[in-house]
Amino acid sequence: MAPDEAVVGCTGVLLVGTRGSAGPGEVLVRIRGGSETFLAWSAKPLPKGAPVLVIESRGTRQVDVIEWADPLDALSGYAGDAD
């Protein structure tokens, strides 16, 4: 099956942790106006619940992921200088 390019660049959350080269986990990805699950592969083990970014599609509902921290989350607590 051809790679699903629409999923590359999407974020998700691991439902099952990855095991690095020992095997995949499972990720729930926000895509196409909903959510879909994919087998998730990563270079290093990642725990269940970790936020991830899809960096490549392997086709047949399999993706490569990396751990992800949304850079905008750092701004959510910013109140600015009111002085």
C-alpha positions, 0 to 999 in steps of 0.5 A: 500500500502506498504511503499516506502523505496526509498523516505526515506532520500530524500530531497524536498521542501514544495509546500503546508505548513504542519499544524502539527497534524492538517493536511498534506501539499505537498512536491516535492521530488527529487527521481528516477532521477526526481521529485514526489509529496507526502502528507507531514506530520510533527510534527510541522507546516512548511511553504510553500517553506521550505526545508525538509528531508523525515524521513519515508514513510507512504505508499500510497504516504504519508511521514513524514518530518522534516525541513532540512538545508543542512550542505554543504550550510554552506561551499559554501561561504567558501573561505579558508585562502589565507594568 
